[in-house]
Amino acid sequence: DIKDFERKVQNELEEKSQIQLMKQRADENIAILEERVRKLEKDIDAMDNDKGYLLRQLDNEKDKVKRQNEELELEAVKQEELEKIIDDLKSDLAQKIKDKEFSEADW
């Protein structure tokens, strides 16, 4: 009977030891997973920061392109106005030449 009791006690001790070992391994695994979660959270924060930076850069580039387009449109309008002025001047000059030739022909 004593041997059975000793075996029973020994088995319970071994089971408790196995349970304690399993609990220790589980705690270690939890700690590893928690560290991985912290690292992933840091990575996500870094990506969010990068995303914010890139979005600001994109907005800046859009604004720059918009300003350049406005400047090009303004330059095109100025160019058209200059061409009209040149055409008017050419027309005036041609008319003056005609008038002068006509008045000289009268003499």
Backbone hydrogen bonds, N-H to C=O, Kabsch-Sander energy under -0.5 kcal/mol:
donor,donor_aa,acceptor,acceptor_aa,energy
5,F,1,D,-2.4
6,E,2,I,-3.2
7,R,3,K,-2.9
8,K,4,D,-2.8
9,V,5,F,-2.9
10,Q,6,E,-3.0
11,N,7,R,-2.9
12,E,8,K,-2.5
13,L,9,V,-2.5
14,E,10,Q,-2.6
15,E,11,N,-2.7
16,K,12,E,-2.8
17,S,13,L,-2.6
18,Q,14,E,-2.8
19,I,15,E,-3.0
20,Q,16,K,-3.0
21,L,17,S,-2.6
22,M,18,Q,-2.7
23,K,19,I,-2.7
24,Q,20,Q,-2.5
25,R,21,L,-2.4
26,A,22,M,-2.5
27,D,23,K,-2.6
28,E,24,Q,-2.3
29,N,25,R,-2.7
30,I,26,A,-2.6
31,A,27,D,-2.5
32,I,28,E,-2.4
33,L,29,N,-2.7
34,E,30,I,-2.9
35,E,31,A,-2.2
36,R,32,I,-2.2
37,V,33,L,-2.5
38,R,34,E,-2.4
39,K,35,E,-2.4
40,L,36,R,-2.7
41,E,37,V,-2.6
42,K,38,R,-2.2
43,D,39,K,-2.6
44,I,40,L,-2.8
45,D,41,E,-2.6
46,A,42,K,-2.6
47,M,43,D,-2.6
48,D,44,I,-2.8
49,N,45,D,-2.5
50,D,46,A,-2.7
51,K,47,M,-3.1
52,G,48,D,-2.8
53,Y,49,N,-2.6
54,L,50,D,-3.0
55,L,51,K,-2.8
56,R,52,G,-2.3
57,Q,53,Y,-2.5
58,L,54,L,-2.7
59,D,55,L,-2.6
60,N,56,R,-2.5
61,E,57,Q,-2.6
62,K,58,L,-2.7
63,D,59,D,-2.6
64,K,60,N,-2.4
65,V,61,E,-2.7
66,K,62,K,-2.6
67,R,63,D,-2.7
68,Q,64,K,-2.5
69,N,65,V,-2.7
70,E,66,K,-2.4
71,E,67,R,-2.6
72,L,68,Q,-2.6
73,E,69,N,-2.7
74,L,70,E,-2.4
75,E,71,E,-2.6
76,A,72,L,-2.4
77,V,73,E,-2.2
78,K,74,L,-2.6
79,Q,75,E,-2.8
80,E,76,A,-2.5
81,E,77,V,-2.5
82,L,78,K,-2.8
83,E,79,Q,-2.6
84,K,80,E,-2.3
85,I,81,E,-2.6
86,I,82,L,-2.9
87,D,83,E,-2.7
88,D,84,K,-2.8
89,L,85,I,-2.8
90,K,86,I,-2.7
91,S,87,D,-2.6
92,D,88,D,-2.9
93,L,89,L,-2.9
94,A,90,K,-3.0
95,Q,91,S,-2.4
96,K,92,D,-2.6
97,I,93,L,-2.7
98,K,94,A,-2.4
99,D,95,Q,-3.0
100,K,96,K,-2.8
101,E,97,I,-2.8
102,F,98,K,-2.8
103,S,99,D,-2.7
104,E,100,K,-2.6
105,A,101,E,-2.0
106,D,102,F,-1.2
107,W,103,S,-0.8
